[in-house]
Amino acid sequence: MPGTLPGKVPKNREIVPPFELPDSTGTPRRLSELVSRGALALVFFRGHW
């Protein structure tokens, strides 16, 4: 289901599975779409926007 990840937290430099999450505007973003543009750093914030 989009917007969910398995319970395992990836470690630094570990390959993560494909996923889709909403950005800060609510637009769904796919990991593959972002990686195709170049280097990527993932940052997760707890709480609500």
N, CA, C, O and CB atoms as a CASP TS submission, in Angstrom:
PFRMAT TS
TARGET T0000
AUTHOR 0000-0000-0000
METHOD Language model
MODEL 1
PARENT N/A
ATOM      1  N   MET     1       0.845  -1.174   0.000  1.00  0.00           N
ATOM      2  CA  MET     1       0.000   0.000   0.000  1.00  0.00           C
ATOM      3  C   MET     1       0.892   1.240   0.000  1.00  0.00           C
ATOM      4  O   MET     1       1.820   1.318   0.805  1.00  0.00           O
ATOM      5  CB  MET     1      -0.962  -0.003   1.221  1.00  0.00           C
ATOM      6  N   PRO     2       0.631   2.231  -0.899  1.00  0.00           N
ATOM      7  CA  PRO     2       1.440   3.449  -0.915  1.00  0.00           C
ATOM      8  C   PRO     2       1.396   4.162   0.430  1.00  0.00           C
ATOM      9  O   PRO     2       0.372   4.176   1.112  1.00  0.00           O
ATOM     10  CB  PRO     2       0.963   4.388  -2.018  1.00  0.00           C
ATOM     11  N   GLY     3       2.519   4.748   0.792  1.00  0.00           N
ATOM     12  CA  GLY     3       2.582   5.502   2.035  1.00  0.00           C
ATOM     13  C   GLY     3       2.955   4.674   3.249  1.00  0.00           C
ATOM     14  O   GLY     3       2.932   5.177   4.372  1.00  0.00           O
ATOM     15  N   THR     4       3.300   3.406   3.039  1.00  0.00           N
ATOM     16  CA  THR     4       3.696   2.571   4.166  1.00  0.00           C
ATOM     17  C   THR     4       5.037   1.923   3.881  1.00  0.00           C
ATOM     18  O   THR     4       5.389   1.666   2.730  1.00  0.00           O
ATOM     19  CB  THR     4       2.632   1.501   4.456  1.00  0.00           C
ATOM     20  N   LEU     5       5.768   1.669   4.929  1.00  0.00           N
ATOM     21  CA  LEU     5       7.055   0.989   4.832  1.00  0.00           C
ATOM     22  C   LEU     5       7.059  -0.171   5.808  1.00  0.00           C
ATOM     23  O   LEU     5       6.336  -0.143   6.804  1.00  0.00           O
ATOM     24  CB  LEU     5       8.236   1.963   5.117  1.00  0.00           C
ATOM     25  N   PRO     6       7.864  -1.194   5.541  1.00  0.00           N
ATOM     26  CA  PRO     6       7.993  -2.272   6.519  1.00  0.00           C
ATOM     27  C   PRO     6       8.600  -1.736   7.814  1.00  0.00           C
ATOM     28  O   PRO     6       9.164  -0.642   7.828  1.00  0.00           O
ATOM     29  CB  PRO     6       8.859  -3.423   5.952  1.00  0.00           C
ATOM     30  N   GLY     7       8.489  -2.490   8.888  1.00  0.00           N
ATOM     31  CA  GLY     7       8.959  -2.049  10.192  1.00  0.00           C
ATOM     32  C   GLY     7      10.466  -1.881  10.318  1.00  0.00           C
ATOM     33  O   GLY     7      10.924  -1.234  11.260  1.00  0.00           O
ATOM     34  N   LYS     8      11.252  -2.439   9.402  1.00  0.00           N
ATOM     35  CA  LYS     8      12.713  -2.364   9.476  1.00  0.00           C
ATOM     36  C   LYS     8      13.208  -0.998   9.008  1.00  0.00           C
ATOM     37  O   LYS     8      12.806  -0.509   7.952  1.00  0.00           O
ATOM     38  CB  LYS     8      13.355  -3.479   8.630  1.00  0.00           C
ATOM     39  N   VAL     9      14.072  -0.397   9.795  1.00  0.00           N
ATOM     40  CA  VAL     9      14.666   0.895   9.442  1.00  0.00           C
ATOM     41  C   VAL     9      15.984   0.638   8.718  1.00  0.00           C
ATOM     42  O   VAL     9      16.848  -0.060   9.248  1.00  0.00           O
ATOM     43  CB  VAL     9      14.889   1.789  10.715  1.00  0.00           C
ATOM     44  N   PRO    10      16.155   1.193   7.506  1.00  0.00           N
ATOM     45  CA  PRO    10      17.409   0.967   6.783  1.00  0.00           C
ATOM     46  C   PRO    10      18.595   1.632   7.470  1.00  0.00           C
ATOM     47  O   PRO    10      18.459   2.688   8.086  1.00  0.00           O
ATOM     48  CB  PRO    10      17.291   1.480   5.358  1.00  0.00           C
ATOM     49  N   LYS    11      19.741   1.006   7.356  1.00  0.00           N
ATOM     50  CA  LYS    11      20.969   1.559   7.918  1.00  0.00           C
ATOM     51  C   LYS    11      21.654   2.437   6.879  1.00  0.00           C
ATOM     52  O   LYS    11      21.307   2.392   5.699  1.00  0.00           O
ATOM     53  CB  LYS    11      21.919   0.430   8.392  1.00  0.00           C
ATOM     54  N   ASN    12      22.612   3.222   7.308  1.00  0.00           N
ATOM     55  CA  ASN    12      23.371   4.091   6.421  1.00  0.00           C
ATOM     56  C   ASN    12      23.931   3.291   5.256  1.00  0.00           C
ATOM     57  O   ASN    12      24.572   2.258   5.449  1.00  0.00           O
ATOM     58  CB  ASN    12      24.504   4.791   7.185  1.00  0.00           C
ATOM     59  N   ARG    13      23.681   3.781   4.033  1.00  0.00           N
ATOM     60  CA  ARG    13      24.153   3.188   2.780  1.00  0.00           C
ATOM     61  C   ARG    13      23.493   1.864   2.430  1.00  0.00           C
ATOM     62  O   ARG    13      23.911   1.211   1.473  1.00  0.00           O
ATOM     63  CB  ARG    13      25.623   2.990   2.850  1.00  0.00           C
ATOM     64  N   GLU    14      22.487   1.453   3.168  1.00  0.00           N
ATOM     65  CA  GLU    14      21.752   0.233   2.838  1.00  0.00           C
ATOM     66  C   GLU    14      20.759   0.537   1.711  1.00  0.00           C
ATOM     67  O   GLU    14      20.170   1.617   1.676  1.00  0.00           O
ATOM     68  CB  GLU    14      21.014  -0.334   4.096  1.00  0.00           C
ATOM     69  N   ILE    15      20.577  -0.404   0.806  1.00  0.00           N
ATOM     70  CA  ILE    15      19.617  -0.232  -0.283  1.00  0.00           C
ATOM     71  C   ILE    15      18.216  -0.432   0.273  1.00  0.00           C
ATOM     72  O   ILE    15      17.925  -1.448   0.905  1.00  0.00           O
ATOM     73  CB  ILE    15      19.900  -1.226  -1.456  1.00  0.00           C
ATOM     74  N   VAL    16      17.356   0.544   0.032  1.00  0.00           N
ATOM     75  CA  VAL    16      15.980   0.464   0.534  1.00  0.00           C
ATOM     76  C   VAL    16      15.056  -0.060  -0.568  1.00  0.00           C
ATOM     77  O   VAL    16      15.347   0.106  -1.753  1.00  0.00           O
ATOM     78  CB  VAL    16      15.494   1.855   1.038  1.00  0.00           C
ATOM     79  N   PRO    17      13.951  -0.687  -0.182  1.00  0.00           N
ATOM     80  CA  PRO    17      13.013  -1.180  -1.187  1.00  0.00           C
ATOM     81  C   PRO    17      12.268  -0.013  -1.841  1.00  0.00           C
ATOM     82  O   PRO    17      12.187   1.071  -1.262  1.00  0.00           O
ATOM     83  CB  PRO    17      12.011  -2.168  -0.552  1.00  0.00           C
ATOM     84  N   PRO    18      11.724  -0.227  -3.045  1.00  0.00           N
ATOM     85  CA  PRO    18      10.950   0.837  -3.699  1.00  0.00           C
ATOM     86  C   PRO    18       9.758   1.240  -2.827  1.00  0.00           C
ATOM     87  O   PRO    18       9.120   0.389  -2.206  1.00  0.00           O
ATOM     88  CB  PRO    18      10.460   0.376  -5.099  1.00  0.00           C
ATOM     89  N   PHE    19       9.467   2.531  -2.786  1.00  0.00           N
ATOM     90  CA  PHE    19       8.305   2.987  -2.034  1.00  0.00           C
ATOM     91  C   PHE    19       7.800   4.306  -2.581  1.00  0.00           C
ATOM     92  O   PHE    19       8.474   4.976  -3.365  1.00  0.00           O
ATOM     93  CB  PHE    19       8.641   3.124  -0.554  1.00  0.00           C
ATOM     94  N   GLU    20       6.604   4.665  -2.154  1.00  0.00           N
ATOM     95  CA  GLU    20       5.977   5.927  -2.538  1.00  0.00           C
ATOM     96  C   GLU    20       5.415   6.570  -1.274  1.00  0.00           C
ATOM     97  O   GLU    20       4.728   5.917  -0.489  1.00  0.00           O
ATOM     98  CB  GLU    20       4.851   5.707  -3.618  1.00  0.00           C
ATOM     99  N   LEU    21       5.714   7.867  -1.080  1.00  0.00           N
ATOM    100  CA  LEU    21       5.223   8.625   0.066  1.00  0.00           C
ATOM    101  C   LEU    21       4.810  10.012  -0.390  1.00  0.00           C
ATOM    102  O   LEU    21       5.337  10.507  -1.386  1.00  0.00           O
ATOM    103  CB  LEU    21       6.295   8.711   1.179  1.00  0.00           C
ATOM    104  N   PRO    22       3.885  10.654   0.309  1.00  0.00           N
ATOM    105  CA  PRO    22       3.527  12.021  -0.057  1.00  0.00           C
ATOM    106  C   PRO    22       4.615  13.004   0.382  1.00  0.00           C
ATOM    107  O   PRO    22       5.234  12.830   1.432  1.00  0.00           O
ATOM    108  CB  PRO    22       2.175  12.406   0.568  1.00  0.00           C
ATOM    109  N   ASP    23       4.841  14.045  -0.438  1.00  0.00           N
ATOM    110  CA  ASP    23       5.772  15.097  -0.046  1.00  0.00           C
ATOM    111  C   ASP    23       5.036  16.108   0.836  1.00  0.00           C
ATOM    112  O   ASP    23       3.899  15.866   1.239  1.00  0.00           O
ATOM    113  CB  ASP    23       6.389  15.794  -1.300  1.00  0.00           C
ATOM    114  N   SER    24       5.670  17.219   1.131  1.00  0.00           N
ATOM    115  CA  SER    24       5.094  18.211   2.043  1.00  0.00           C
ATOM    116  C   SER    24       3.827  18.868   1.494  1.00  0.00           C
ATOM    117  O   SER    24       3.080  19.498   2.244  1.00  0.00           O
ATOM    118  CB  SER    24       6.119  19.276   2.347  1.00  0.00           C
ATOM    119  N   THR    25       3.581  18.725   0.187  1.00  0.00           N
ATOM    120  CA  THR    25       2.364  19.286  -0.401  1.00  0.00           C
ATOM    121  C   THR    25       1.292  18.224  -0.605  1.00  0.00           C
ATOM    122  O   THR    25       0.195  18.529  -1.075  1.00  0.00           O
ATOM    123  CB  THR    25       2.682  19.957  -1.729  1.00  0.00           C
ATOM    124  N   GLY    26       1.604  16.978  -0.254  1.00  0.00           N
ATOM    125  CA  GLY    26       0.652  15.886  -0.419  1.00  0.00           C
ATOM    126  C   GLY    26       0.781  15.156  -1.742  1.00  0.00           C
ATOM    127  O   GLY    26       0.047  14.199  -1.988  1.00  0.00           O
ATOM    128  N   THR    27       1.698  15.586  -2.602  1.00  0.00           N
ATOM    129  CA  THR    27       1.911  14.939  -3.898  1.00  0.00           C
ATOM    130  C   THR    27       2.680  13.635  -3.700  1.00  0.00           C
ATOM    131  O   THR    27       3.751  13.639  -3.093  1.00  0.00           O
ATOM    132  CB  THR    27       2.676  15.883  -4.869  1.00  0.00           C
ATOM    133  N   PRO    28       2.149  12.518  -4.204  1.00  0.00           N
ATOM    134  CA  PRO    28       2.878  11.249  -4.074  1.00  0.00           C
ATOM    135  C   PRO    28       4.207  11.298  -4.825  1.00  0.00           C
ATOM    136  O   PRO    28       4.260  11.746  -5.970  1.00  0.00           O
ATOM    137  CB  PRO    28       2.024  10.083  -4.598  1.00  0.00           C
ATOM    138  N   ARG    29       5.264  10.844  -4.190  1.00  0.00           N
ATOM    139  CA  ARG    29       6.602  10.790  -4.801  1.00  0.00           C
ATOM    140  C   ARG    29       7.138   9.373  -4.685  1.00  0.00           C
ATOM    141  O   ARG    29       7.087   8.764  -3.616  1.00  0.00           O
ATOM    142  CB  ARG    29       7.580  11.806  -4.123  1.00  0.00           C
ATOM    143  N   ARG    30       7.653   8.855  -5.793  1.00  0.00           N
ATOM    144  CA  ARG    30       8.257   7.522  -5.806  1.00  0.00           C
ATOM    145  C   ARG    30       9.760   7.647  -5.649  1.00  0.00           C
ATOM    146  O   ARG    30      10.378   8.563  -6.192  1.00  0.00           O
ATOM    147  CB  ARG    30       7.907   6.763  -7.110  1.00  0.00           C
ATOM    148  N   LEU    31      10.337   6.731  -4.912  1.00  0.00           N
ATOM    149  CA  LEU    31      11.782   6.716  -4.725  1.00  0.00           C
ATOM    150  C   LEU    31      12.484   6.631  -6.079  1.00  0.00           C
ATOM    151  O   LEU    31      13.456   7.349  -6.311  1.00  0.00           O
ATOM    152  CB  LEU    31      12.202   5.536  -3.822  1.00  0.00           C
ATOM    153  N   SER    32      12.011   5.774  -6.967  1.00  0.00           N
ATOM    154  CA  SER    32      12.659   5.602  -8.273  1.00  0.00           C
ATOM    155  C   SER    32      12.654   6.895  -9.077  1.00  0.00           C
ATOM    156  O   SER    32      13.615   7.181  -9.790  1.00  0.00           O
ATOM    157  CB  SER    32      11.966   4.498  -9.067  1.00  0.00           C
ATOM    158  N   GLU    33      11.589   7.676  -8.972  1.00  0.00           N
ATOM    159  CA  GLU    33      11.488   8.959  -9.675  1.00  0.00           C
ATOM    160  C   GLU    33      12.553   9.936  -9.174  1.00  0.00           C
ATOM    161  O   GLU    33      13.200  10.623  -9.966  1.00  0.00           O
ATOM    162  CB  GLU    33      10.080   9.567  -9.492  1.00  0.00           C
ATOM    163  N   LEU    34      12.725   9.990  -7.875  1.00  0.00           N
ATOM    164  CA  LEU    34      13.688  10.923  -7.289  1.00  0.00           C
ATOM    165  C   LEU    34      15.127  10.504  -7.556  1.00  0.00           C
ATOM    166  O   LEU    34      15.975  11.349  -7.846  1.00  0.00           O
ATOM    167  CB  LEU    34      13.458  11.039  -5.794  1.00  0.00           C
ATOM    168  N   VAL    35      15.411   9.211  -7.460  1.00  0.00           N
ATOM    169  CA  VAL    35      16.771   8.703  -7.692  1.00  0.00           C
ATOM    170  C   VAL    35      17.186   8.926  -9.143  1.00  0.00           C
ATOM    171  O   VAL    35      18.363   9.150  -9.423  1.00  0.00           O
ATOM    172  CB  VAL    35      16.860   7.200  -7.338  1.00  0.00           C
ATOM    173  N   SER    36      16.228   8.866 -10.066  1.00  0.00           N
ATOM    174  CA  SER    36      16.571   9.049 -11.480  1.00  0.00           C
ATOM    175  C   SER    36      17.084  10.458 -11.773  1.00  0.00           C
ATOM    176  O   SER    36      17.712  10.683 -12.808  1.00  0.00           O
ATOM    177  CB  SER    36      15.357   8.755 -12.352  1.00  0.00           C
ATOM    178  N   ARG    37      16.827  11.400 -10.881  1.00  0.00           N
ATOM    179  CA  ARG    37      17.289  12.780 -11.044  1.00  0.00           C
ATOM    180  C   ARG    37      18.707  12.997 -10.527  1.00  0.00           C
ATOM    181  O   ARG    37      19.319  14.023 -10.822  1.00  0.00           O
ATOM    182  CB  ARG    37      16.348  13.720 -10.335  1.00  0.00           C
ATOM    183  N   GLY    38      19.234  12.049  -9.762  1.00  0.00           N
ATOM    184  CA  GLY    38      20.586  12.187  -9.225  1.00  0.00           C
ATOM    185  C   GLY    38      20.662  11.705  -7.790  1.00  0.00           C
ATOM    186  O   GLY    38      19.791  10.973  -7.318  1.00  0.00           O
ATOM    187  N   ALA    39      21.719  12.125  -7.097  1.00  0.00           N
ATOM    188  CA  ALA    39      21.939  11.711  -5.705  1.00  0.00           C
ATOM    189  C   ALA    39      20.749  12.117  -4.838  1.00  0.00           C
ATOM    190  O   ALA    39      20.079  13.115  -5.103  1.00  0.00           O
ATOM    191  CB  ALA    39      23.246  12.333  -5.148  1.00  0.00           C
ATOM    192  N   LEU    40      20.506  11.327  -3.805  1.00  0.00           N
ATOM    193  CA  LEU    40      19.320  11.533  -2.981  1.00  0.00           C
ATOM    194  C   LEU    40      19.645  11.279  -1.518  1.00  0.00           C
ATOM    195  O   LEU    40      20.322  10.305  -1.187  1.00  0.00           O
ATOM    196  CB  LEU    40      18.174  10.620  -3.440  1.00  0.00           C
ATOM    197  N   ALA    41      19.172  12.136  -0.659  1.00  0.00           N
ATOM    198  CA  ALA    41      19.257  11.930   0.790  1.00  0.00           C
ATOM    199  C   ALA    41      17.835  11.899   1.325  1.00  0.00           C
ATOM    200  O   ALA    41      17.052  12.811   1.058  1.00  0.00           O
ATOM    201  CB  ALA    41      20.113  13.057   1.496  1.00  0.00           C
ATOM    202  N   LEU    42      17.492  10.854   2.082  1.00  0.00           N
ATOM    203  CA  LEU    42      16.161  10.739   2.661  1.00  0.00           C
ATOM    204  C   LEU    42      16.181  11.253   4.092  1.00  0.00           C
ATOM    205  O   LEU    42      17.055  10.895   4.881  1.00  0.00           O
ATOM    206  CB  LEU    42      15.663   9.280   2.613  1.00  0.00           C
ATOM    207  N   VAL    43      15.217  12.088   4.412  1.00  0.00           N
ATOM    208  CA  VAL    43      15.082  12.619   5.762  1.00  0.00           C
ATOM    209  C   VAL    43      13.640  12.407   6.184  1.00  0.00           C
ATOM    210  O   VAL    43      12.719  12.820   5.479  1.00  0.00           O
ATOM    211  CB  VAL    43      15.487  14.135   5.837  1.00  0.00           C
ATOM    212  N   PHE    44      13.435  11.772   7.320  1.00  0.00           N
ATOM    213  CA  PHE    44      12.082  11.511   7.813  1.00  0.00           C
ATOM    214  C   PHE    44      11.838  12.357   9.065  1.00  0.00           C
ATOM    215  O   PHE    44      12.650  12.367   9.990  1.00  0.00           O
ATOM    216  CB  PHE    44      11.879   9.989   8.121  1.00  0.00           C
ATOM    217  N   PHE    45      10.733  13.049   9.077  1.00  0.00           N
ATOM    218  CA  PHE    45      10.342  13.858  10.219  1.00  0.00           C
ATOM    219  C   PHE    45       9.185  13.191  10.941  1.00  0.00           C
ATOM    220  O   PHE    45       8.260  12.692  10.300  1.00  0.00           O
ATOM    221  CB  PHE    45       9.961  15.286   9.780  1.00  0.00           C
ATOM    222  N   ARG    46       9.225  13.176  12.235  1.00  0.00           N
ATOM    223  CA  ARG    46       8.115  12.657  13.022  1.00  0.00           C
ATOM    224  C   ARG    46       7.072  13.751  13.179  1.00  0.00           C
ATOM    225  O   ARG    46       7.417  14.930  13.261  1.00  0.00           O
ATOM    226  CB  ARG    46       8.599  12.149  14.406  1.00  0.00           C
ATOM    227  N   GLY    47       5.835  13.383  13.221  1.00  0.00           N
ATOM    228  CA  GLY    47       4.785  14.370  13.447  1.00  0.00           C
ATOM    229  C   GLY    47       4.056  14.730  12.176  1.00  0.00           C
ATOM    230  O   GLY    47       4.125  14.012  11.178  1.00  0.00           O
ATOM    231  N   HIS    48       3.356  15.847  12.220  1.00  0.00           N
ATOM    232  CA  HIS    48       2.542  16.292  11.090  1.00  0.00           C
ATOM    233  C   HIS    48       3.092  17.578  10.529  1.00  0.00           C
ATOM    234  O   HIS    48       3.787  18.318  11.225  1.00  0.00           O
ATOM    235  CB  HIS    48       1.081  16.478  11.504  1.00  0.00           C
ATOM    236  N   TRP    49       2.787  17.850   9.276  1.00  0.00           N
ATOM    237  CA  TRP    49       3.224  19.092   8.617  1.00  0.00           C
ATOM    238  C   TRP    49       2.380  20.220   9.073  1.00  0.00           C
ATOM    239  O   TRP    49       2.580  21.355   8.639  1.00  0.00           O
ATOM    240  CB  TRP    49       3.164  18.980   7.098  1.00  0.00           C
TER
END
